[in-house]
């Protein structure tokens, strides 16, 4: 069954049970299924065809969740766009999926207007406020959809080049949700809380998906807030929550409160597992677990709930996945069952062939396996920066910086952050005869980049260290780190 078909089955079995809780609105399984049908019929009447890619640029809201399932129900392909993107990055993502229709929140219209003239295939833009005009009959539209049909695109962050569009069929969301339910021991009375965007698999495939599969409740926040996190947890009655990046660090650094243990959570899942995990568990009376995965290949490793953590390990490989370590230490993944990995990258046959060569997906991560099948993540081969839960493409940062008229060359890389993971630093060389201040370059980046990509540190250099083939020796820049000549945006704010 597809996820949309499972939704219909759950609505028949559990019509009055809450499926989705969001600020200001709660939808039962029956309510949600009915609204999905209305939107699905409206999309068909508007000319959306099975197999057609539809762009979605919405914040976390009930309409986003409903639109995802409505597109699945009529066999269209959902292409959710990171709402922080703008400028060349946004144009690249929209061109990659080639959508005729884009559903967008009114807040993102100015950014869309900047690139609209260059989008040759985009014919119609529907705002969030106009979605009500697409509502049709509340009955199933009757479109035949096979589980092997392409269902959705998830955009990667890009690591050594522009972002790629991972193609998935309908099996991916269902099977990833089923593996999640089994791996995390999800129960029918659970409330799964996720404050991260629905354009990530964490909130969609690994939160709303498992709620449909298990017949429990998904609670989606509008955004992560360290100061309001526990209040939201209590308000929605969450028993399980997702963490990523520096979120646990932010929660841990909040001043202790007398009611820290007064929460309904039993389990927190995500990456990375911090060194203070045991203290966090004791303070908030819950359990933290880790796993290993990425959009392209799903989640091939979970921490067994019945066993203690193994320091440094992100869990044990679960069937039907197989994991091997290549001669150079790279983690390789494949599955005995189709549909658990990406079908390939939209419009990028060479990238697809390279990533899936030899029958294995090459993750670009270094790791090791112990004799019991526990996987240990040792670092990234890819030229990526991990900042606050986001994998950021150094290539895309460099593209924007080098688009400034005064910049000759730039290198972006990560430097250690006090919040775990990394902060973004760029080193730039100016064109002869040009002048540019660090604050002005930062302002340029803020205008043309997603917020999480904007560099905290900027250093202007007379030249960059190069190899004989004119490639930047980034390891030298990383070794230098933050120097006395580095401009720091946070220091300026202070």
MARMARFI-361201 format. One record per atom (N, C-alpha, C): residue in one letter; x, y, z. Coordinates in steps of 0.2 Angstrom, whole numbers, plus 5000, padded with zeros to 4 digits. Example, Ala and Ser with C-alpha at 12.3 -4.5 7.8 and 13.67 -1.06 7.14 Angstrom:
a506649725039a506249785039a506649845039s506449895035s506849955036s506450005039
END
This chain:
x500449945000x500050005000x500450065000x500250114997x500550184997x500350215004x500750275006x500550305012x499850335012x499650365006x499050385005x498450335006x498650275004x498150225004x498150195012x498650195015x498750185022x498350235026x498350295024x497950345028x497250335027x496950315021x496250305021x496050245025x496550195025x496350135030x496350155037x496850195039x496850215046x496250255048x496050305043x495450345044x494850305045x494750245042x494150205043x494250165049x494850145051x494850115058x494850155064x495150215063x495250265069x495050335067x494350335066x494150405063x494250465068x494150445074x494150505079x494850515083x495350475081x495950485084x496350535081x496750575085x497050635082x497650605078x497750635072x498350615068x498850675068x498550735068x499050795067x498850845072x499350865076x499250925081x499750975079x499451035078x499951095076x499651155080x500051205081x499751265084x499151285081x498551295085x497951315082x497551275079x497751205077x497351165074x497551085075x497051045076x497050975077x496650945072x496950895069x496550855064x496550775066x495950745066x495850675067x496050645061x496150575061x496250535055x495650545050x495050545052x494550555047x494550625045x494650685049x494650745046x495250755041x495850725043x496450735039x496250705032x496050645032x495850605026x495350645021x494850675025x494350705021x494650765018x495050805021x495450865018x495950845013x496250795014x496650765008x496250755002x495750725003x495250704997x495050774993x494850824997x494650884995x495150924991x495750914994x496350954990x496550914984x496550844985x496750804979x496250814973x495650814974x495150834969x495250904966x495350944970x495551014968x496151024964x496650984965x497250984961x497150954954x496750894954x496550864948x496150914944x495650954947x495250994943x495751054940x496251074944x496751124942x497151104936x497151034934x497551014929x498250974931x498250964937x498850924940x498850854937x499350824934x499250764931x499750714936x499550644936x499950594939x500650594936x501150594940x501850594938x502150664937x501650714938x501950784937x502250804944x502850844943x503150874949x502850934951x502650944957x502351004960x502751034965x503051094964x503451124969x503051144975x503351144981x503051164988x503551204992x503351264993x503751304997x503351335003x503251295008x502851315013x503151315020x503051355025x503251335032x502851275035x503051255040x502651205044x501951225045x501551195042x500851215043x500351155041x499751155043x499351095041x499251085034x499251145030x499151145023x499751105020x500351105023x500951075020x500850995021x500650975026x500550905028x499950875023x499450915023x498850895018x499050895011x499450945009x499650945002x500050885000x500550865005x500950805003x500550745002x500050735006x499650675006x499250675000x498950734998x498550744992x498950734986x499550754985x499950744979x500050664979x500250634984x500350564984x499650524982x499150544984x498450514983x498350514975x498550574972x498350574964x498950554960x499450534963x500050504959x500550564957x500450624959x500850674957x501550674962x502050704960x502650704963x502750764967x502850764974x502950814978x503750834978x503850904977x504550924977x504550984982x504650964989x504651024994x505351054994x505351124994x505951164993x506051195000x506751195002x506951225008x506751295007x506351325012x506151385012x506651445013x507251425016x507751475017x508151495011x508051455005x508451464999x508151524996x508651564993x508451624988x508951634983x508851674979x509351694973x509551634969x510151624967x510351564963x510251494966x510251494972x510051424975x509351404974x508951454975x508151444974x508051424967x508351464962x508251454955x508451384953x509051364956x509351294954x508851244956x508551244962x508051194965x507451194961x507151244959x506551254955x506651224948x507251244945x507451224938x507551144938x507851114944x507951044944x507351004944x506751024947x506150984947x505751004941x505851064938x505451084932x504751084933x504451114939x503751104940x503451164937x502751144934x502351194931x501951234937x501851204942x501451234948x501851234954x501851294957x502251304964x501751324969x501651294974x501251314980x501751344985x501651414986x502051454990x501751494996x502051505001x501751545006x501951615004x501451665006x501551735004x502151765006x502451735012x503051765014x503651755010x503651705005x504151695001x504151714994x503551754993x503451784986x504051834984x504251874988x504751924986x505451884984x505651834987x506151794985x506051754978x505451734978x505251704971x505251754965x505051814967x505051864962x505751884959x506251874963x506951894961x507151844956x506851784955x507151734951x506651704946x506051734946x505451714942x505551714935x505851764933x505951774926x506451724922x506851694926x507251644924x507051574924x506351564926x506051494927x505651484921x505851454916x505551444910x504951404910x504951354915x504451304915x503851314920x503951364925x503451384930x502951424927x502251394927x501751424924x501251454929x501151424935x500651444939x500951444946x500851494950x500951504957x500351504961x500251464966x499651464971x499951474978x499651534981x499851544987x499551504992x499751504998x499451465004x498751485005x498651555005x497951575006x497451555000x497751544994x497351524989x497151444988x497451404993x497351334992x496651314994x496251364997x495551344999x495151344992x495451384987x495051384981x495151314977x495651274979x495751214975x495351154979x494951164984x494651114987x494051084983x494051014982x493450984978x493050944983x492850884980x492450844984x492750804989x492450784995x492850755000x492850674999x492750654993x492850584992x493450564988x493650504989x494250484986x494250494978x494750524975x494750544968x494850484964x494950424966x494950364962x495550354957x496150384959x496650384954x497050324956x497250284951x497650214953x498350234953x498650224959x499350234960x499750174962x500250164959x500650104961x501250124965x501450074970x501950084974x502650104971x502750074965x503350084961x503350154957x502750194957x502750254954x503250304958x503550354955x503850404958x503450444962x503550454969x503150494974x503350564976x504050564977x504250634979x505050644978x505150704978x505850724978x506050754984x506650734987x506950774992x507650804990x507750864991x508350904989x508850894994x509450864992x510050864996x510350934997x510750935002x511151005003x511651014998x511850964995x512450974990x513150974994x513650944992x514250934996x514850954991x514950924986x515450944981x515250974975x514550994975x514251024969x513551054971x513151074966x512551094968x512051044971x511551064974x511051024977x510750974972x510750914975x510450854970x509650844972x509250824968x508550804969x508550724969x508450704975x508350624976x507650604974x507650554970x506950534968x506750474972x506150464974x505950414978x505250384975x505150324976x504450294974x504050294981x503450264980x503050264986x503250214991x503650174990x503850124995x504350155000x504650204998x505150235003x504850265009x504350305008x504050335014x503750285019x503350235016x503050185020x503550135023x504050115020x504550065023x504950105028x505150165026x505550205031x505150215038x504550225037x504050235043x504050175046x503950115043x503850055046x504550035050x505050045047x505750025050x505850075057x505550135056x505650185062x505150155067x504550135066x504150115071x504450055075x504750005071x505049955074x505649975078x506050015075x506750025078x506650075084x506150115084x506050155090x505450135095x505250075093x504650045098x504050095098x503850125093x503250165093x502650135094x502250165099x501650135101x501050175098x500450145099x499850175096x499650235100x499850235107x499750295111x500250345111x500750345107x501250395106x501050455103x501450505105x501350575101x502050595099x502150595093x502850605090x502950675088x503350715092x503450785091x504050795087x503950845082x504550865078x504450935076x504950975078x504951055077x505351075070x505551025066x505951035060x505551035054x505751065049x505351075043x505151015039x504551025037x504250965033x504550955026x505050995024x505450985018x506050935020x506150915026x506550865028x506250805029x506650745028x506250685030x506150675037x506450705042x506350695049x505650715050x505350765048x504650785050x504150755046x504350735039x503850705035x503850625035x504350595032x504450525032x504550495039x504850525043x505050495050x504650525056x504050565054x503650585060x502950575058x502650615052x502050605050x501950535047x502450505044x502350445041x502250385046x502650385051x502550335056x501950345060x501650405061x501050415064x500450375060x500550385054x500050355049x500150275050x500750255049x500850185050x500650155056x500750185062x500650155069x499950175071x499650215068x498950245070x499050285077x499550325077x499650365083x499650435081x499950485084x499850555083x500550595082x500550635077x501050675075x500950745077x501450775081x501350845083x501950885080x501850935075x502350965072x502351035074x502951065076x503051125078x503151175072x503151235073x503251285068x503951295067x504351285072x505151295072x505351275079x506051255079x506351245085x506451305090x506251305096x506451355101x506651325107x507251345109x507551315115x507151335121x506851395121x506551425127x505851405128x505551385122x504851365122x504751285121x505351255120x505251175118x504851135123x505051145130x504651095134x503951115135x503751185135x503051205135x502651175129x502951175123x502651145118x502551065118x503051035121x503050965123x502450945127x502450985132x501850975137x501150985134x501151045130x500551065127x500251005122x500650975118x500450925113x500450855116x500750845123x500750785126x501250735122x501850765120x502350725116x502650675121x502750615118x503050555121x503750545118x503850565112x504450555108x504550615104x505250635104x505450695100x506050685096x506150725091x506750725087x507250775089x507850765089x508350815090x508850805084x509150865083x509750865078x510150915079x510850915076x511250965077x511350985084x511351055085x511451085092x510851085096x510351065094x509651075098x509751045105x510050985106x510150955113x510551005117x511151025114x511551075117x511151135120x510751165115x510351225117x509951205123x509551155123x509151135129x509551125135x510151085134x510551075140x510751135143x510951185139x511251245142x510651295145x510051275144x509551315147x509551315155x509451365159x509551365166x509051305169x509351265173x508851215176x508251235179x507751205179x507051225181x506851165186x506351185191x506151135195x505651085192x505351105186x504951065182x505251025177x505951025176x506250985171x506050915170x505850885175x505650815175x504950805173x504550865174x503850865173x503650865165x503850815162x503650815154x503450735153x503050735147x502850665146x503250625141x503850645140x504350615135x504650555138x504650505134x505050435136x505650425131x505650455125x506150445120x506350505116x506950525115x507250575111x507650535106x507550545099x507950515094x508350565089x508850555087x509250595082x509950585082x510350645079x511050645079x511250715080x511850725083x512350675085x512150665093x512450615095x512350595103x512850635106x512650685111x513150725114x513550685120x514050715122x514450685128x514050695134x513650735135x513250745141x512550705141x512550655136x511850625135x511650595142x512050565146x511850535152x511550585157x511850645157x511650695162x510950725159x510850725152x510250755150x509650705151x509850635151x509350585152x509150595159x509550605164x509450605171x509050665172x509250725170x508950785171x508150785169x508050765163x507350765160x506950695160x507350645163x506950585164x506750555158x507150545153x506950515147x507550475144x507550445138x508050405135x508250435129x508850445127x509150465121x509350415116x509250405110x509450355106x509750395099x510150355096x510450385090x510350335084x510450355078x510450315072x510950335067x510950305061x511350325056x510950325049x510950385046x510550385040x510650455036x510350455030x510350515026x509750505021x509550565018x509050565014x509050515008x509650505005x509750465000x509650395001x509850365007x509750295008x509350285014x508950325017x508550315023x508950305029x508750255034x509050245040x509250175041x509850155039x510050085039x510250065046x510350105051x510550085058x510150115063x509950075068x509650105074x509950075080x509950115085x510150095092x509650045095x509849985096x509349935099x509149955106x508449965107x508149985113x508249945119x508349875118x508449835123x509149825125x509649865122x510349865124x510649935126x511149935130x511449995132x511850025126x511950095126x512350125121x513050095121x513350095115x514050075114x514350145112x514850165117x515150235116x515350245108x515150295105x515450315098x515050275093x514550235095x514150195089x513550235088x513250235082x512650265081x512150205080x512250145081x511750095081x511950035077x511549985077x511649925073x511249925067x511549895062x511249895055x510649845055x510149865052x509449835053x509349805046x509049745046x508849715039x508249755037x508149765030x508449725025x509149765022x509349805026x509949845024x510649805025x511049815021x511749795022x512249855021x512749845026x513249905026x513949875026x514349895022x515049875021x515549935022x516149925024x516649985024x517149975018x517150025014x517650015008x518350015011x518850005006x519549995008x519750065010x519450125008x519650185011x519350205017x518850165019x518550185025x517850215024x517650215018x516950245017x516350195018x515850225021x515250185023x514850175016x514750105014x514350095009x513650055011x513150075007x512450045010x512150025004x511749965005x511249935000x510749905003x510249885000x509649845003x509449784999x509249735002x509049674999x508349684996x507949744998x507349754996x507249824992x506949824987x506949884983x506549944986x506650004985x506250054987x506550094993x507050064997x507250095003x507850145002x508050154995x508550204994x508350244988x508650304987x508450344981x508450304975x508050324970x508050294963x508550324959x508850384961x509350414958x509250494959x509650534955x509550604956x509250634949x508750674950x508350704945x508850744940x508850724934x509250764929x510050754930x510250704934x510950704935x511150624934x511150604928x511350534927x512050514929x512550564928x513250544930x513350544938x512950584941x513050584948x512650524951x512150504948x511850444950x512250384949x512550374944x513050324942x513650324947x513850374949x514450384953x514250364960x513650384963x513450374970x513250304971x512950264965x512750204966x513150154962x513750164961x514250124958x514350054961x514350004957x514549934960x513949904964x513349934964x512849904967x512749934975x513149974976x513150004983x513050084983x512750104988x512650184988x513350204992x513650254989x514250274992x514050344996x514150335003x513850385007x514250455008x514950445006x515350495007x515550505015x515450465019x515550465026x516050405027x516550425032x516950375035x516650335041x516850275041x516550235047x516850165048x516650135053x516850065054x516350025057x516349955056x515849915059x516249865064x515849855070x516149805075x515949735073x516149685076x515949615074x515249605075x514849645079x514149635081x513749675076x514049705071x513649745067x513449815069x513749835074x513649905076x514149955072x513850005070x514150055065x514350115069x514950135067x515350195070x515450245065x515150305066x515350365061x515950395063x516450405058x517050435060x517150505056x516750525052x516850585049x516650585042x516650645038x516350655032x516950665026x516850625021x517350635015x517150695012x516550715011x516250765007x516450835010x516450875005x516650945007x515950985009x515750965015x515150995018x515251025025x514851065027x514851095033x514251075037x514351055043x513751035047x513651085052x513051125051x512951185056x512251175058x512151175064x511451175068x510951125064x511151065063x510751015060x510651015052x511051065049x510951065042x511651045039x511651005034x512250995030x512251055024x512751085024x512851145020x513351135015x513251155008x513651145003x514151205003x514851185004x515351235003x515351264996x515251224991x515151244984x514651304983x514051294986x513551344985x513651404989x514051404994x514251464998x514751504994x515251464991x515751494987x515451524981x514951494978x514651524972x514351594973x514051604979x513751664980x514251714982x514751694986x515251744988x515651764981x515851724977x516151734971x515751774966x515151774967x514651814962x514751894964x515051914970x515151984971x515652014967x515552064964x515952094959x516652104961x516752114968x517452124971x517852064972x517552004972x517851944975x518151904969x518751884969x519051844964x519051774966x519151754972x519051684973x518851674981x518551624982x518351614989x518351534991x518451524997x518451455000x517951455006x517551415007x517051405013x517251335016x517251335023x517351275026x517151285033x517151235037x516851235044x517451235049x517251275054x517751285060x517351265066x517651235071x517251215077x516851265080x516251245083x515751285086x515651265093x515551315097x515451305105x514751265106x514351265100x513651225101x513751155098x514351135097x514451065094x514351085086x514551035082x514551035075x515051095073x514851135068x515251185065x514951255064x515351305063x515151375061x515451375054x515151425050x515451435043x515951485043x516551475040x517051525038x517151535031x517251595028x517451595022x518151635022x518551615017x519151655016x519151685009x519251745007x519151775001x519651814999x519851814992x520351854989x519951904984x520151964985x519852024981x520152034975x519752054970x520052064963x520552124964x521052134960x521552184960x521152254959x521252304963x520952364962x520352374965x520052324968x519352324972x519452324979x518952354982x518952354990x518352334992x518252294998x517652275001x517752255008x517352275012x517352265019x517052195021x517252165027x516952105029x516152115030x515952165034x515252175035x514852185028x515152215023x514752225017x514752155013x515252115014x515252045011x514752005015x514652015021x514151975025x513451995023x513352055022x512752085020x512552055013x513052045009x512952015002x512651945003x513051905007x512851835009x512151835012x511951875016x511351875019x510751885014x510851925009x510351945004x510251884999x510751844998x510751794993x510851724995x510851715002x510951645005x510351625010x510251565011x509851545016x510251565023x509851575028x510151605034x510651555037x510551485037x510951445040x511651435036x511651465030x512251465026x512751525027x512451575029x512751645030x513351635035x513951655032x514551635037x514651685043x514851655048x514951685054x515651725054x516151685051x516751715051x516951725043x517351785043x517551805036x518251835037x518751805032x519451835032x519651845025x519851905024x520151925017x520851915017x521051875012x521751855011x522051885005x522751895004x522951904998x522951854993x522951794995x522951734990x522651674995x522451624991x522251554994x522751504993x522951454997x523451404996x523151354991x523551344985x523251304980x523751244978x523451194976x523851134973x524151154966x524551104964x524751114957x524251124952x523651094953x523151094949x522651144950x522851194954x522451254956x521851244960x521851184964x521351174969x521551204975x521051224979x521151254985x521351204991x521851214994x522051164999x521651185006x521051165006x520651185012x520951165019x521251105018x521551085025x521951135028x522351175024x522751225027x522351285030x521851295027x521351345030x521051325036x520851255036x520551235042x521051225048x521651215046x522151205052x522251275055x522251325051x522251395053x521651415057x521051395055x520451405059x520351485060x520051505066x519951575067x520551605069x520851655065x521451685067x521251755070x521751795072x521651865074x521451915069x521551895063x521251935057x520551915055x520251865058x519651845056x519051895059x518651915054x518051955056x517551905059x517251925065x516751875068x516051915069x515551895065x514851925065x514551925072x514751875076x514451875083x514751925087x515451935086x515751985090x515552055089x515352065083x515052135081x514352145084x513952095084x513352095088x513352115095x513852075098x514052085105x514252165107
END
